[in-house]
């Protein structure tokens, strides 16, 4: 009889322990533990982050942070935190969440275009990935890297081709740079290099000219014709006389900082700069902005014609009128100058 009581007591204790364990397992591993109403939420775990930093991001997203702590410790996540961008779906259990933030680093799309300087590009990219703008800019301007890969600071922006790319959020500045170099080399196929050689330009020169073409016109259908004008000028030794290069030269001067030049004037043509293509023959030492891919292809496949001049078309915004003679060009240019004056644009 006494033994039966002992066995019964052991059984009851065992059932109680089992019930507590089952309750723990349910709360820790099987019970949904999200506190947000959206379909999903994201956390961004920095490189080298501690569990406490992760916990601070998770706490407002979870119903029961303590049950999560218990399971995270049992599964040793607290010792092995992974950096990255992680998704938590509504209704996930603690176990689901730990599995997600341990092994499911999600990529993000990084897109950029029209960045006129490395500084602006670094600022744009730093909004999308973990690397800050200073580390990105230092990596982009690193002299050893530039020299090793055939770039100078004046041409470095040309390595970053505008597009959309997938990166992990915790990408470092050096890894971002390495990926962009890979994309640059992928773009410059043997066929494109042969085209550049055939027209007498290096890859850097193609991109420098493309940056001028792109600043002249965002119309992809017109860009090959504009590129043809500049190639004709190069061929006969005529200065490029590209207004966008004057603006670029002006913006390097304190006088023009934080200003927008809407009308190129004779005073701009007197600026002493290697980017002044009215004073200097040939291409400038580097690109003046980030060209679109369409402009690069426009240079490589420029339209062969006899035009030497073009002026903005006052009646078709974004397009130009082309001329073979200076006399005809002056007529087109005066028409556009009158339009600017009528709009009160004097500088």
Buried (B, 14 or more C-beta within 10 A) or exposed (E): EEEEEEEEEEEEEEEEEEEEEEEBEEBBBEBEBBBBEEEEBEBBBBEEBEBEBBBEBBEEBBEBBEBBBBBBEEBEBBEEBBBBBBBBBBEBBBBBBBBBBBEEBEEBEBEBBBBBBBBBBBBBBBEBBBBBBEBBBBBBBBEEBBEEEEBEBBBBBBBBBBBEBEBBBBBBBBBBBBBBBEBBEEBBEEEBBEBBEEBEBBBBBBBBBBBBBBBBBEBBEBBBBBBBBBBBBBEEEEBBBBBBBBBBBBBEEEEBEEEEBEEBEEEBBEBEBEBBBBBBEEBBBBBBBBBBBBBBBBBBBBBEBEBBBBBBBBEEEEEBBBBEEEEBBEEBBEBBBEBBEEEEEEE
